[in-house]
Each structure stands twice: as structure tokens, then as C-alpha cells.
């Protein structure tokens, strides 16, 4: 059981608050509660609409023992369904993405389903007494499209995504002018032996940018850091840094290049989805922290570029730099934190939160931790 003393955590003044106790980042019972109170009831990013072009195009999304298919139907709509045959429970599709021609067929006994999930044919079903194909379609999962991105939610009573994220799309669109004109470039998965909250914490504070490593310092050099702002908006928060005028970024000249924005812009959607743009890069990135266990998280990075123009060398360089430089540097920080949280020399630290909520302040980390704490202890989500 979670210890009673944690119930007083939320009563702290943020500017004097101690961080969540270390056990919140590794104990199995706490993680199990998070599965129940957060992940089973929240919206999870799956893909951009441009990844599902033709009827039969699909994306598979797996999280915490659940496997979901998003499929473009013959009618042009996108549906989400549990990726499991209604006969004996066989997983229907193993690939992350692909296309099927007109139907989804179970690899075990060849039960086949239409793209809308209805059972099309079950071999020898005519021999079954009282069998009605209408009763054995694939089980739907709730799905919504927001700002061109598809999400799923396992809770039929969950608040609508657009309501949860009210104002987010209007805020992000000026920084993502090509949001409706994207094509998928690549996806990179990295398994990290750290709690999902450790990874989110690292992503939502600027305190370490100019202090932690050479590649973070390279990114900070592209930003007017005095103007860096981090703003909570309930179930979403954004952080943005105005540009410094530079001649090169990621090893390429900036002059004459097209780009989404010259700002550094990130928006995080509760609990684990980030959409971002690097300064001067003509690309939009997604960063998702998919929990595997109390100390294991799958990091999934997706990159998209405008469909209507060629990918620039600068954008290709920015994506490469993220995959090979900044990403690994962040992962090292995550691993070092996770290891340190087990030390007898640490339980709770101090958030660095100043009255001005400046570029160095950790107020977004506190905001995020309060949402986690509320979900675990008060039922808020």
C-alpha cells in the first residue's frame, strides 16, 4: 500500500515544496495504481492522420498488455479496435504499421474481419448452433482525432480529448503551420530503464539546458533563454523559447531555409505525449513515453516533414542530431536519476521554483507531479 504520509504532499506551497518521494518512481504498487488511475483512463497518441492514407492502412499501438489497431475504412473513416480475434484470442496483426487488402485475417484459424471490424467469415461457422456473426465483430476502442493526430482511450466514460486539451490546438498551430500538410519520415523506439515520470520530468524543465551536457548547450545557444516560458494549462502545458538570430543550426546554414518556426516549441498533452519543433527545422516531432513497468519505459520518437515540399538538408540534420546527440544525452540523464532514486542518501529533494516562474524554474515539474498525486490519491484525472 502507498504510505499514509504521502497524503500531505499536495498541501505544500510549491515554492517551498519537497519533491515526490523516491519510491513513487520505482515501487510496483504505485505503478500499478498509475495503470489503473492514469493510463487506463487517459488519451494515448498513436499516429498522425497522414500515416493512414488508403483503405486498409493500419497502425498497431501496444500499451500495458493492450494492443489496438487503428484502421482506415472503406468509407474513409478511421476506427480503433482491439487487436484480438474473437475466436480464441489470437493477436491478429504483429507489425507496427502496414496495409491489408479489404479484410483482417486471423493467422490461426482464418477468421476474417471487414475494415470496420465486423466479422466477415469464420470457417465452418455454419456448424455452430446459434452462431450469429454480428455478435463476434472486433471490439471497438474509443478514438479521437485532435490537431491531425489520432489518439485512443480505453475508458468509454473519459472526457472528450478536445475538452481535455481545450485551447491547445489554437496555441500550437502558429508554431506548426504545416500541421495539415505532413508526411511521415521515420520512427525510432528506444527502451530505457527508467520510470516514465523521470523521463517526463526531464522534458519539461529548462533548468538543466545550459548546465547538463554539450548538446543541451548547443540547443540553448539557438534560444533567447531569458525569454523561455513554461506555462501550465491544466491537462496540457507548453514551453517555448524565442529564437536567437544565428547563421547556422545543426551544422547547416539557416539563410534561405524553410522552417516550421524559428522558435523552440514544445507542447505536452497529459500524460505522455509531446509534440515539438526545433528552431529553424522544417520538421515536426512527436515524443511519447510509453510505460512498460515501474522502471522501464519505451520512448517513441516520430518525425514528420511537409508533404508539399522536399525535406531540407537542415531538417534532416536536425532529426539526425536529435536521434544521435540530444536524445542519447537525455537518456543518460534519465538513467542516472533512476539509479540515484534508489540511494539511501535520497528520498525527497527541493523543486527549484522561483516567484517569477522563470526559464530556470521547475514549476511545470511540480504541476505534473500534482496531477500524478491527485490521480493516485484523490481520483482526479
N, C-alpha and C positions, 0 to 999 in steps of 0.2 A: 504494500500500500504506500501511496505518497504521504510523506510525513506531515503531520498536522501543522508544524511551524511554518510551512510554505504558504499557508493561507493568509499570512500577514504581509506577504511580499507586495501586493498591489497597493497597500496603503502608504508606501514610501513616496516622498517627494522626489520626482525624477532627478533633480539637481543634486540630491544627496543619496540617491538610491544605490544599493548594492545589487550586483547582477544576479540573475537566476543562479541557484546553487548548481554546482558542477554536476551533480547526479542527473539533472534534467537533460544532460547531453549524452548519457550513456546507459541509464538504468532501463531494463527491459519493461518494467511495469509502466513507467512513464511513457515510453514509446508506444506500448500497447494502448494506453489511453489516448495518445495522439492519433493513432489509427482510427479509433472509434469516434473521437470528438472533432477531429480536424479533417483527416484525409477522406473518410467515408462520407463527408458532408460538404466538401469544397469542390470548386471548379478546377479541372486539370487541363492544361494545354496539351493539344495533340498535334496540330499542324496548321499550316496556312491554307486557305481555300485553293490557292493555285497548285497545290500538290494533288488535288483531286479534280482532274480535268474531264476525263471521259467516263461514261457509264462503266462500272466495274472497277474503276480505280479505288484502291483501298489503302488505309494506313492502320497498322496494328499498334495499340497502346497498352502496355502492361504496367500494372502498379499493384504491389502488395497482394499478389495472388489472383488478381483480376486481370483478364485480357479482354480488350474491347476492339471491335472493328468499326472504323468509320468508312462508309462505302458511298460512292456517288451512284445514285439510282438511275434507272432508265428515264425517269421523269425530271432529272437534273438536280433533285434534292440530295442532301447528304444525311444519312442516318447512322446512328451508333447502335451496335448490337453486341451482346456478349459473344465472345469468340469460342463458342462451345456447341457441339452438336447435341440436339435434344434426344438422341437415341441412347447413347451410353456415356456421354460426357467427353468425347474426344475433342481436343482443340482442333479447330478447323484449319487455321492458317498459322504458319510459323514465321513467315517473313515479316519484316517490319513494314514494308511497303511494296506495292506491285499492282497488278491488274488481273481480274478474272473475266472470262467471256460469258456474260449472261447469267451465270449462276455460281454459287459457292458450294463445293462438293466436299463432303467429309472423306478424309483419306482412309477411313477404317471400313465402313460398310456402304459408302457411296450415297448416303442420304444427301440430297441436293436442295439448295435453297435459292429462291429468287433474290435479286439485289435488294429488295425491300424486306428481306428476312422471312418471307412466307415459305413454308415447306413446299417444294415443287414436286419431289418424288422420293419415295422410300421403297427400295426394292422389296418385293414380296409383302408390302403392307396390306395387300388385299387378303392375305391370310389371317390378319389380325381381327379379332372380334371387337366391334365398337370403336374402331380406329378412325379418327377424323383428322385429316391433315391440317385443318385450320387450328387445331389445338397444339400443334407442335412446331410453330414457327420459332425463329430465333428470338430470344428475349431482348427487348429494346433497352437501351441506356439513354438517359436524358442527355441531350446535346444542344449547344447553342453556338452561334457564330457571332463573334464580337470583334469589331475593327478588322474584319477579314480573317480572323483566326478562329479555329474550331476548338471547343472545349467540351469536356464531358463531366458529369456529376452523377454519383451513384445514389444520391438522395432525391427521391421524387418530390420531396417537400422543400427542397432548398430554394432560397431566394433566387430570382432570375439573375443571371450574370450581369445584364445591363443595369440592374438595380444595385447589385453589389458594387459595381465599378462606375457608378454614376459620375460623369464628368471626366473620366479617364480618357475616353476616345477623343473628345474635343481638345484635351490638353496635349495628347501625344501627336496628333495629326500635323501640326505645324513643323514638327521635327522629323516626321516621316511622310514627306509629300508624295512619295511613290507607293504608299501602303496598298493601294488598289492595283498596282502595276508591277507585281513581283513574280519572280520565278525562283524556284528552289535551287541552291547551288550545292550544298553539302550538309551532312550531319555528322557530328563527332560525339561519340559516347566515351566517357571516362568514369571508371569505378573508383571511388575514393573512400578510404577507411575513416570516415568522419561522419558525425551526426549532421542531419540536414540543416539544423539551426546554426551550427558552426559555419556552414557554407553561406547561408543567407546573411548572417551577421557580417561576414567579411565583405559581402557585396554591397551592403547598404550603409557604409560609413566611409567618410573621406579622410579620417584621422590618419590612416596609415599610408595614404597615397604618396606623400613626399618623404616617407620615413622608412618604408619596409624593404624595398628592393629596386634594382636598376630599371626594371621595365615599368613599374608603377611610377617611378620618377620620370621616365620618358613620356608616359601618358599625362602626368601632371604638367609637364612642360608645354603641352598643347592647350592648356586650360588657364584662364584667368582665375586662379584658385581663390582669390579674395571674393569673387562673385559666385562661388559654388554654393548652390542651395539644395537642401534636402527637406522635403515637405510631406508630412503625413496627411492623407485624405481618407481616413477610415480604413477600408479594406484594400486600398491601393496607396502607393506613395511614389513620388518621383524625385529624382536627383539630377541636377543639370549644372553644367559648368560652361560659362560663356567662353568663346574662343580667344586665344592669343593669336595675333597675326604672325604666321610662320611661313617660311619658304618651303619647308619640306615636312612631310609626315609619313611615318612608317618607311622611311628611306626613299620617298618619291617626291617630286616637285608638286606643289599644290596648285600653282598657277595654271589656269585653263582647264582644270578638272571639274567634272560634275560631282556633286555630293549631296547626300540626304540633308545634312546640316553641318555647319562648321562648329556646332556645339557638341559637347559630350552630354548625351541624354540617355537616361535610363528610367524605365517605369516598371515597378514591381507590382504584380497582382497577387493578392493573398491566395494561397500561402507560398507558392514556389515557382512562379513564372516571372521572368524578366524579359522585357523587350528593349533593345538598346540600339544606339548608333554611336560610332566613334567619330571624333572630329574629322571632317574632310573626306570620310569614306562614303562611297556610293553603295552602301550595303546596310541592311537591317539584320540584326542578330537576335536570336532567342536563346535564353539560358534557363534551363529547367532543372530543378533539384528534385529528383525522384527518390523517395526514401526506400531503402531496401531493408534496413534493420536499424537498431539504435546507434550503431557505429559504422554504417555503410550506406552510401548514397551514390546513385547513378547521376552523373552530370551529363546533360544532353545539350549540346550546342548546335543550333541551326543557323544557317546563313542564307540570306535572300538578296538578290540584286534586281534592279528594274528590268522588266521583260522587254521594254521598248528600246533599250539601248545596250550596247556591249558592256560587259564587265570591264572596268578600267584596271590598269595595272596597279594604281594606288589602292583600289578596293581589294584586289587580290592580295596585295602586300599586307593590308590591314588584317585580313582574315588569317593569313599565314602567321603574322606576328601574334595575333591573339591565341591561335592554336599552339604555337611553338614557344612563345615567350611569356606573355602575361598570364595565360591560363595555367601553365605549369608552376609559375611563381606563386599564384594564388593557392594552388593545390598544396604546395609545400607549407604555406601558412596554415591552411586548414588542418593538415596532418600534425603540425607542431602544436596547435591549440588542442586538438583531440587528445594527444598524448599527455599534455600538461594537465588537462582536466582530471586525470586520474591521480595526480600527485597528492600526497598527504600535506603538501605545502600550499594547497589552494582549495578554496571552496567557493567564496564569493569575492569578486573584486568591485571596483567602482566604475560606473559609466562616466566617461568624460563628457559631461553635458554642461554647456555654458548658458548663461542667461540669453545671449544673442542667438542661440542655435546656429552657430557659425559653421563654416566649412569643415572645421575640425571636430565638431560636436557629434556625439553618439546618440542623439535623441531618437533617430529612426530605429536604432537597435533596441532602445527601451520601448518604443511604441510597438515594435514587432514582438518583443518578449511579453508585453502586457496582453497582446492578442492571444498568444500561446497560453499564458497563465489563465486568462479568462475562459478559454475553451476547456482547459483541463479542470478548472475548479468552480466555475460558475455556470457553465453550459452555454455561454455566449459563443457565437461563431460567425 
